């Protein structure tokens, strides 16, 4: 976390574009106090110099006297961009640096949305992960996730188990149902996120499943040469079933290198991109450092498909198989810009291209992938806003795990923490 964000509160940090908005900078500790009556110079730099106003010289400057230990001033925030507020204290003719403070201005469509962090793809010990489903949920909150689902291989029930474990206590983490779907004789991995149908159960009557796929296959255009038409029809059938149940069907890690080749075959991957039967693409997935080529190829493929004019909703997901093993968990996730955490809003926001995928490898600066304007904003959030958000989530996640362990007082602690993170995030936005 930047030093200025430890020692000072800036409110609000996120403002509407092309409006004048009052900003307050308030010291948090005695060593960072503003002296009442002292004069401060604030230099306002629109970071990209995108200007609706065509008058004035950058930086725009303000002279402000501290009142009751705080600085308050009202810049005009041009266009959608980051803004640097460089504060110096005047001491005679000398200027003493105080700090570099940041604000972001947004166009109305994005300003009306809150940023939520989530993981669309996680495993528990009910398939090939290490911890129980409820533990995976608590650990996800502990690292700053606002929503998640346990998506075990061929099993829907573990996700419901995670939900039920916290049914009697208030938590702010949204736990959705989910599973990783493996259709018979189909190499494509599919995430059923928040769908109300248990897809894996539909394959138990394999004769009925195959009959349904073949019936659908007869209605589809003839697949190009080199593509198994049954496998493609199976993908379409699965994505349709997930969508009909209100879920998000996610096309997972098409550049996973296993058994001496990429899975699924490249021709099938290309046809899936061409026809887009899926709801979202896992652009960044759970690959280890030595598998970085796979994520690189998925990002490159996304940009190439966008150049072809194909709108592609994206997610990032850890595909973690253990929360305490020191790898994958928390390395990849999604930021969804949504009006609320309600599933209908989250789902529609992903479909409307209001999401970015994040790669946050240990000891490295996080990277975001997706539409340019969202990536710019996400970088600001990861630097200026999410560190405080994550600290609040950490305490709730810790108490969730204590509750699972039967610790006395954990339920009461969760009641006291309810709503705290959401309130903090709302405070980052200008009101009215």
N, C-alpha and C positions, 0 to 999 in steps of 0.2 A: 504494500500500500504506500502511496506517495506520502511524504512527510506532511505536506499541507493538509492532506485528508485525514491525518491522524490528529493534528493540532487544531483544525478549524472545521466548522460546519458552514457549508455554502448552501443557501436556500433561496429559490429553487435551483436545481442544476439543469433542469430540462424545461425549456420555455417555447412558446409558439413563435414561429418565424414572422418577421416583418411587423413586430410590435415592440413597444417599450414596456419592459417588465422590471419591477423593483427586485433587486438582489440584495440579500443580507449576508455578510460574512461575520461569523461569530466565533471568537476564540473558545476553545474547549478547556484550556488549562491556563494556570497562572503565568506560565513562562511564555505564553503566546498572546498576552493581553493587548488590546488596543487602548491607548491612553486617552481618556476623555479630554476633549478639546484639542488634542493634537491633530495636525493636518496630514492627510494622506493623499498621494497621487495615484490614481488608478488609470492604467493605460489599457485600453480595450483594443485587442487585435482580432478581427474576424479571421480565422485561421486560413481560409481559402480566398479571402478578399472578394467574396461574392457579395455584391452590394446592390440593394434595391435603391438606396439613396445614392445619388451621384455627387453629393457635396461633402466636404469635410476631408481631412487628411488623416490617414492611418498612421499611428494608432489614434483613436478617439480618446481624449483624456478628460478625467474628472478630478476635481479637488474636493475632498470629502473630509469633514471633521467627525471624529468618533463621538458617538453619543451612547451613554450607558454601556460602553465597552464594545459596541458593534459598529460596523460600517454598513450604511445603506445608500444605494444609488440606483438609478434606473436607466440603463443603456437601451438603445434601440438595437434589436438583434436581427441583423439582415439575413434573409434567405435561410436555407437549411445547411448548417455547418457547425463546427466546433468554434468556440470563442475562448481566447486567452485573456484573462484579467490579471495583469501584472501590477501588484500593489507595492508601493514604496512609502515609507514614512519620511516626511519633510523635517529636517533638523537644520534650521537656518537655510543656507543655500545647498546643503547636502541632502542626498536622497539615500535612505537606508532600506535595502530590499527586505520585504516582508514575505512575499510568496507569490506563486504562480497558481492561479485558480482557474478552473475550467467550467464552462457552461455549454450546453448544446441546444440549438434552436431547430425546431422541426416544423415541416408543413403539416397542415391539419390532419391529414389521413393517418400519419404516423404518431402525431402528438396525442391522438385519441386512444392509442394503444399502449399497454404496459408490456415490458419485456419479461418473459418467463423462461427460466432454464429447465430443460427436461432431457431425459434419456429414454429413447424409444425402444431400446434393445438391451435387455439384461437377463442373466441366467441365475438360477438358484440350484441348490443341491437336489431339487426334484428332477433335474435332468443332469447336466454335466457341470454345474457350478459348485461352489463350496459351502455357501451358507443357506440357511432357511429363507423362504420367500419374504417373511416379515423383516428379517434382519437386513436383507437387501434393500428393502424400502427405507428402514431407519438409517442405514449407511448412506443411502442416496440423499436423504435430507441433510445429513451431517456434512456433505460436501457441497451443499448449495442448490440442490435440485428442487424445483417447485412442483414438478410432476414426473411420473415414471410409470412403468409397468414391468412386471416380471414376465418375460417372454420365453419360457422354457421350450425346448425342442419337443414338439408333438404333445404338449401338455398345456391345457388351458386352466386347469384347476389351481395350479400354484399361484396364479395371479389373483384368483378369488381368495385364496388363503391369506395372501398379504393384505388384502382389503379387510378381511374379517378379523385379523389380529388386532386392528386398531379401531374396531367398530364402536367400542365403548369409551373412547377418549377423544378429545378434540385435537386434531392436528391440521396444519395448513398444507402439508404435502398432499397433492392429489395422486392417489394410487388408482391406476386404470387397469382394466382387464387386458390380457394379451397372451400371445403365444407365437412361437416360431413355427411356421407351417411348412411341412415337407410332403408335398403331394406324391403319391406313389408313382414311380417311374418318371419323375420330373426333377432335374438337377437344380432348379431355381429355388432359392430360399426366400421366403415371404414372411413378413411380420404382419400379423393381425393385431393392430393396436386399437384397443377400446371397442372392438366389435362385440356384439352381444351373442354371436354364434360361436360355438366351440368347433372350429374348423377341423381339428384333429379327429373329433368324434365322427365327422361326416365321412371319413375314410374307412371307418371300421366295417361298413357294408361296402366292400370294395367293388362288388359287382354293380351296385346301384350308382356308385360314384363314377365308375368308368362308363357306364351307360349314359349318364348325364353329360359327361365330357364329350363323348362321341356325338351325342345329339347336338351339342353346341358347336362342335367342330364342323358339322355339315352346314351350319349357317354362316361360317366365317369365310372371308376371301381365301383363296388358295395361297398357302404360304410359299415364299420364294424357295428356290432350290437350296438344299443344304440345311433346311430347318425341319425338325421333326414336328409335323403338324399336330400330333397328339399332345406333345409337351407344351406347345404354344397354347393350344385350346385349354389345357389344364390350368395354365397361368391365368388366362382370361376368366375361366370359371371361378377360380379362387378369388381373384380380385373383385369379381362381381358379387360373390357371396359376402365378402367382408364389407363391401360398400353398402349392400342391401341391409346389413345389420347395424349400420351406423358407424362402422369402424374406418380406419385408415389402412389401406393395403400398401405396404412398403416393399419395394424391390431392393433386396439386400445384396451387398458386396459382390457385384458381378465380376470383379477382378481379383477374386480370391484364388491364389495359386495353390493347388493341391493335386496330388497324384500326377505330377509332371505336366500340369496344364491348368489353364484358367477354367473356373467353373462358375456359371454355365458356359457352353460353347459360345464363341464370339458371334456366330451368325444369329443365334437365338437372342443374345443380348442386343444386337443391332436392331433386330425386328421388334423387340420389346420397346426400344427407344423410338423407333419409327411409328409404332402404333399406339404407344402410351396407354396400355390398359391399367397400369398401376396408378395409385394416387400420389405417391411420393417416392423419391429415390434416395437411398442411403448413400449420400455423396462422400461422407467421411465415416468410416466404420472401425471396428475393433481390431486393428492390425498392430502387431508389435513393431518395434523400431526396425527390425530387420526386414519387415514386410512393407516398408514405406512405399515401395513402387506401386502397390495396389491402390492405396489412397491417392497417390499422384495421378494414376491413370483414371480413377473415378472422377477426380476434379477436372482433369483435362477433357474427359468425355462430356461432362456436364457443360463446360464452356463451348465445346464443339456443337453440341445439340442446340444450345441457345443460339449460336450463330446461324443455325438452320431454321430459326424461327419457332422452335418448340419450347413453350413455357413448361418448365419442369419444377414442381414443388420439391423441396429438399429437406432432409433431416440429417443430423449427425447422431451417432449412437456408439456407445462404448463396446457393445457386444461382450460385456465383461462376464467372466466365469468365476469371479471371486472378488470380494470387496477388500480383502486384507492381504492380497498377494503382492501388492506393489506395482502392478502393471495393468493397463487398460482401464480399470475403474476410474472414472473421472477424466480420462484422457480426451474423450470425444463426447460432445453433447450438442444439443440444439438450443438456440434462442428463438422463441416464437413471440412475435409482436401481436398481441391479441387484446381485445377489449377486456376480457375476463379469463379466469382459469376454467370456466365451464367448458365441457368438452365440445359443445356445438361451436363455440367461439374459437377454441384452439384448432379444431379440425378445419374450419372454414379459413382461418388465417393461414394455415399451412397451404391449403389449396389455392389461396389467393396470392401466394408467393411472398408472404410476410414472415419468412424464417431464414435463419442462417445456420450453418453447421460450424462448430468450433473444434479446433484441435488445440488442446492444452496439455502438452507433454510436460512432465516434471522438469523443473529448472529451465524452462524455455518460455519465451513470450508467447502468449496465446495468439492463434491465427484464426481468422474467420473467413468463411467461404459462402458465396451467394451473390445476390444482387448488390451492385456497387454501393448504393446509398445505404443499404442495410448493414453492409460490412463496415462502412465508415462509422456509423452510429454504434454498432456492436463493439468496435475497438474502444470507443469512448466509454461505454458502459463497463467493459471489462477492466478498464483502468481506474475509472472515477466512481462508479456506483456499486458494482457487484462485490468488491471486497467487503464493504460494510454489510451488504445483504447476506453474504456467505457466512459472516461471523454470527449473525442472528440465526441463520438456518442451522449452524453447527450445534448450537445449544439445544434446539428442538430435536435434532437428530440424535444427539446424545441421550436426551431424556426418553425418546422413543425406544432406544436400545435398552435403557435402564428399565423401562416399563416391561419389555419382553423378558428381561431377566428377573422380574418380580420385585424390583427394588421398591422399598417403601417410599412414598412421597413422589414417585415419578408421575403418577396420574395427575396429582395436584399441580405439579410443575408444568405439565402440558396445558392444563387449563389456564395457568398464568401466562403462558407464552402465546396462546391463541391470538392470532391477528397482528402480532407484533411486526413480523416481516412485511406483511402487506401494507401496514400503516407506514412503515419506513419508506417503502417504495413509492407510495402515493405522495409522500412529502417531497420527493425529488421533483415533482411536476408542479409547474405554476398553476394556481387556481383561478377560475373565473375567466 
